[in-house]
Amino acid sequence: MPDIIILLLAASGFYMLLPFILTRIFKLGVISEGPSNRGVAFTFDDGPHPAYTPELLDLLREHNAKATFFVLGSKAEKYPELIARMHREGHQIAIHNYVHKTNWLMSPWTSRHKQADRTADIIEQITGERPTFYRPPWGLLNLGDLLILKNSYRIVLWSVMVGDWRACISADQLKSRLMGRIREGSIIVLHDSGDTLGADIEAPGKMLEGLKQVLVELSYTGLKCIRTDELLGKKALDCGEITPAAGRLAKREYKKGYASTP
């Protein structure tokens, strides 16, 4: 029996810890930073949220800043109007799984088809465009993800993280941490929802207060806030109104009660 347990632990470690070492330490198979081209990419995970995301979108529009939203498919179903607004205002929409669950507890088939592909389908129904960028919850991939997901999606992590999911961190602390770490090519991860495991419900409010100050200071540095695909040298897709066909399909599906909660 002990030999079987040791074997299972070794297999689990290979399945979970090996990709962690490859991606988080050696940066293999993932994107964590862009080239130095006088731009930075703000990315927002875990939304959309009915209160915080509209306020965030207002703030970005005020500063003529573009961002990338790694959204949960279950929330995109529930708040399609926010996904539509992101798209209409020129932001990049990317995938953060259907529900906020670690890929370490999933098979590669589940994380690909029931999480990433399912969310891509939902976003495509709403916007008429299929997302190709993906970030797993907590940035954790299983070994199969590195072999399967990367064939269809660009896996994007981050170079700047400041713990904004904790409400104990003040807006001034967030601003100080961000301004101390942001540089050309940075991919910054923030959160516009605080209802996931380990996060504080009220934390996005503090994040928004800090971000307001950061966007003002960045305007003096010459650094542009751009989408992740633009930061990486990918030409951004044209963003505008939802295509008529996609809009009719989305409206019909949601009227039928297609939406579900996380």
C-alpha positions as CSV (number, residue, x, y, z in Angstrom):
1,M,0.0,0.0,0.0
2,P,2.7,2.6,0.8
3,D,4.3,2.0,-2.6
4,I,1.0,2.7,-4.3
5,I,0.6,5.9,-2.3
6,I,4.1,7.0,-3.2
7,L,3.4,6.3,-6.8
8,L,0.2,8.3,-6.7
9,L,1.9,11.2,-5.0
10,A,4.7,11.1,-7.6
11,A,2.2,11.1,-10.5
12,S,0.2,14.0,-8.9
13,G,3.4,16.0,-8.5
14,F,4.4,15.3,-12.1
15,Y,0.9,16.3,-13.3
16,M,0.7,19.5,-11.2
17,L,4.1,20.7,-10.0
18,L,6.1,20.1,-13.2
19,P,4.0,22.6,-15.2
20,F,4.2,25.0,-12.3
21,I,8.0,24.9,-12.5
22,L,8.0,25.1,-16.2
23,T,5.6,28.0,-16.5
24,R,6.2,30.1,-13.4
25,I,9.9,29.7,-12.9
26,F,11.2,29.1,-16.5
27,K,8.3,30.8,-18.3
28,L,8.1,28.0,-20.8
29,G,4.9,27.7,-22.9
30,V,3.4,30.9,-21.5
31,I,3.6,34.6,-22.0
32,S,4.4,36.7,-18.9
33,E,5.7,39.9,-20.4
34,G,5.7,41.9,-23.6
35,P,8.5,43.7,-25.5
36,S,9.7,47.1,-24.4
37,N,7.6,49.3,-26.7
38,R,6.4,52.0,-24.4
39,G,3.3,50.1,-23.6
40,V,1.9,48.2,-20.6
41,A,-1.1,45.8,-20.5
42,F,-3.6,46.0,-17.6
43,T,-5.5,42.7,-17.3
44,F,-8.5,42.0,-15.1
45,D,-9.5,38.6,-13.9
46,D,-12.6,37.0,-12.4
47,G,-15.4,39.3,-13.8
48,P,-17.5,40.6,-15.1
49,H,-19.1,42.0,-11.9
50,P,-22.3,44.0,-12.1
51,A,-21.1,46.8,-9.8
52,Y,-17.3,47.0,-10.2
53,T,-16.9,46.2,-13.9
54,P,-19.0,49.2,-15.1
55,E,-17.1,51.5,-12.8
56,L,-13.8,50.1,-14.2
57,L,-14.9,50.6,-17.8
58,D,-15.9,54.2,-17.0
59,L,-12.4,54.8,-15.5
60,L,-10.6,53.2,-18.5
61,R,-12.7,55.3,-20.9
62,E,-11.9,58.5,-19.0
63,H,-8.2,57.8,-19.4
64,N,-8.4,56.5,-23.0
65,A,-6.9,53.3,-21.7
66,K,-7.5,49.8,-23.2
67,A,-7.3,46.6,-21.2
68,T,-7.7,42.8,-21.4
69,F,-10.5,41.1,-19.4
70,F,-10.0,37.5,-18.6
71,V,-13.6,36.6,-17.9
72,L,-15.4,33.6,-16.4
73,G,-17.9,32.0,-18.9
74,S,-20.5,31.6,-16.2
75,K,-20.5,35.3,-15.5
76,A,-20.4,36.2,-19.1
77,E,-23.6,34.3,-19.5
78,K,-25.1,36.2,-16.5
79,Y,-24.0,39.6,-17.6
80,P,-23.8,39.6,-21.4
81,E,-24.3,43.3,-21.6
82,L,-21.0,43.9,-19.8
83,I,-19.2,41.6,-22.3
84,A,-20.8,43.6,-25.1
85,R,-19.7,46.9,-23.6
86,M,-16.1,45.7,-23.2
87,H,-16.1,44.7,-26.9
88,R,-17.8,47.9,-28.1
89,E,-15.3,50.1,-26.2
90,G,-12.3,48.4,-27.8
91,H,-11.1,46.1,-25.0
92,Q,-9.7,42.6,-25.5
93,I,-11.9,39.8,-24.0
94,A,-10.1,36.6,-23.0
95,I,-10.8,33.4,-21.2
96,H,-10.5,32.6,-17.4
97,N,-12.4,29.3,-17.4
98,Y,-16.1,28.8,-17.2
99,V,-15.9,28.7,-13.4
100,H,-13.1,29.7,-11.1
101,K,-11.7,26.3,-10.4
102,T,-8.1,25.2,-10.5
103,N,-7.0,23.2,-13.5
104,W,-5.0,21.0,-11.1
105,L,-8.3,19.3,-10.2
106,M,-9.3,18.7,-13.8
107,S,-8.4,16.4,-16.6
108,P,-6.9,18.1,-19.7
109,W,-10.2,17.2,-21.5
110,T,-12.3,19.0,-18.9
111,S,-10.1,22.2,-18.8
112,R,-10.1,22.4,-22.6
113,H,-13.6,21.6,-23.5
114,K,-15.8,22.3,-20.5
115,Q,-13.9,25.4,-19.4
116,A,-11.9,27.1,-22.1
117,D,-13.9,26.1,-25.2
118,R,-17.2,26.6,-23.4
119,T,-16.3,30.1,-22.4
120,A,-15.0,30.9,-25.9
121,D,-18.3,29.8,-27.3
122,I,-20.2,32.1,-25.0
123,I,-18.0,35.1,-25.7
124,E,-18.3,34.5,-29.5
125,Q,-22.1,34.3,-29.2
126,I,-22.1,37.7,-27.6
127,T,-19.5,39.6,-29.6
128,G,-19.2,37.7,-32.9
129,E,-15.4,37.2,-32.2
130,R,-13.8,34.2,-30.7
131,P,-11.1,34.8,-28.0
132,T,-7.7,33.2,-28.4
133,F,-6.0,34.3,-25.1
134,Y,-6.3,32.2,-22.0
135,R,-5.3,32.5,-18.3
136,P,-6.1,29.7,-15.9
137,P,-7.4,30.6,-12.4
138,W,-4.5,31.3,-10.0
139,G,-2.2,30.8,-13.1
140,L,-2.1,27.0,-12.4
141,L,-1.9,24.6,-15.3
142,N,-1.9,20.8,-15.4
143,L,0.6,19.0,-17.6
144,G,-2.0,18.2,-20.2
145,D,-2.8,21.9,-20.6
146,L,0.7,22.6,-21.8
147,L,0.2,19.9,-24.5
148,I,-3.4,20.6,-25.5
149,L,-4.5,24.1,-24.7
150,K,-1.5,25.8,-26.3
151,N,-2.6,24.4,-29.6
152,S,-5.6,26.7,-29.7
153,Y,-4.9,29.4,-27.2
154,R,-2.1,31.8,-26.2
155,I,-1.6,31.2,-22.4
156,V,-0.9,34.5,-20.7
157,L,0.2,34.9,-17.1
158,W,1.7,38.2,-15.7
159,S,4.8,40.0,-14.7
160,V,3.2,42.3,-12.1
161,M,0.9,41.1,-9.2
162,V,0.2,43.3,-6.2
163,G,-2.3,41.3,-4.1
164,D,-5.3,43.5,-4.9
165,W,-7.7,40.7,-4.0
166,R,-7.1,41.4,-0.3
167,A,-9.2,44.2,1.2
168,C,-6.5,44.9,3.9
169,I,-4.3,46.5,1.2
170,S,-5.1,50.2,0.9
171,A,-5.5,52.1,-2.3
172,D,-2.3,54.0,-1.5
173,Q,-0.4,50.7,-1.0
174,L,-1.7,49.4,-4.3
175,K,-0.6,52.5,-6.1
176,S,2.8,52.4,-4.5
177,R,3.3,48.7,-5.4
178,L,2.1,49.2,-9.0
179,M,4.2,52.3,-9.7
180,G,7.2,50.6,-8.2
181,R,6.9,47.5,-10.4
182,I,5.4,48.6,-13.7
183,R,7.9,49.0,-16.6
184,E,7.8,48.9,-20.3
185,G,6.2,45.6,-21.5
186,S,4.6,44.8,-18.1
187,I,1.5,42.6,-18.0
188,I,-0.3,43.6,-14.8
189,V,-2.9,41.4,-13.2
190,L,-5.8,42.9,-11.2
191,H,-9.2,41.7,-10.3
192,D,-12.6,43.4,-10.9
193,S,-14.5,40.8,-8.8
194,G,-13.9,39.6,-5.3
195,D,-16.3,36.7,-5.0
196,T,-13.8,33.9,-5.7
197,L,-12.1,31.6,-3.2
198,G,-9.5,33.5,-1.2
199,A,-10.6,37.0,-2.3
200,D,-12.4,39.7,-0.4
201,I,-15.8,40.9,-1.6
202,E,-14.9,44.6,-1.1
203,A,-11.3,44.4,-2.5
204,P,-12.1,45.6,-6.0
205,G,-13.3,48.9,-4.6
206,K,-9.8,49.5,-3.2
207,M,-8.3,48.4,-6.5
208,L,-10.3,50.9,-8.4
209,E,-9.2,53.7,-6.0
210,G,-5.6,52.8,-6.4
211,L,-5.9,52.4,-10.2
212,K,-7.3,55.9,-10.6
213,Q,-4.1,57.3,-9.1
214,V,-1.9,55.0,-11.2
215,L,-3.5,55.9,-14.5
216,V,-3.0,59.6,-13.7
217,E,0.7,59.0,-12.9
218,L,1.3,56.8,-15.9
219,S,0.0,59.5,-18.2
220,Y,3.1,61.6,-17.2
221,T,5.5,58.8,-18.1
222,G,4.5,58.3,-21.7
223,L,3.6,54.6,-21.1
224,K,0.4,53.7,-23.0
225,C,-2.1,51.3,-21.6
226,I,-2.9,48.9,-24.4
227,R,-4.5,45.5,-24.9
228,T,-2.4,42.4,-24.4
229,D,-2.5,41.4,-28.0
230,E,-1.3,44.9,-29.0
231,L,1.5,44.7,-26.4
232,L,2.7,41.4,-28.0
233,G,2.7,42.9,-31.5
234,K,-0.5,41.3,-32.6
235,K,-2.8,43.6,-34.5
236,A,-6.0,44.1,-32.5
237,L,-9.1,42.9,-34.2
238,D,-11.5,45.7,-35.2
239,C,-13.8,46.4,-32.2
240,G,-17.2,48.0,-32.6
241,E,-20.8,47.1,-32.4
242,I,-21.8,43.5,-32.0
243,T,-22.5,41.9,-35.3
244,P,-26.3,41.7,-35.9
245,A,-26.3,37.9,-36.2
246,A,-24.3,37.4,-33.0
247,G,-26.5,39.9,-31.2
248,R,-29.7,38.2,-32.2
249,L,-28.3,34.8,-31.2
250,A,-27.2,36.0,-27.8
251,K,-30.5,37.7,-27.1
252,R,-32.4,34.6,-28.1
253,E,-30.3,32.3,-25.9
254,Y,-30.5,34.5,-22.8
255,K,-34.2,35.0,-23.1
256,K,-34.5,31.2,-23.1
257,G,-32.9,31.2,-19.7
258,Y,-29.5,30.1,-21.0
259,A,-27.7,32.1,-18.3
260,S,-26.6,30.4,-15.1
261,T,-24.8,31.4,-12.0
262,P,-21.3,30.3,-11.0
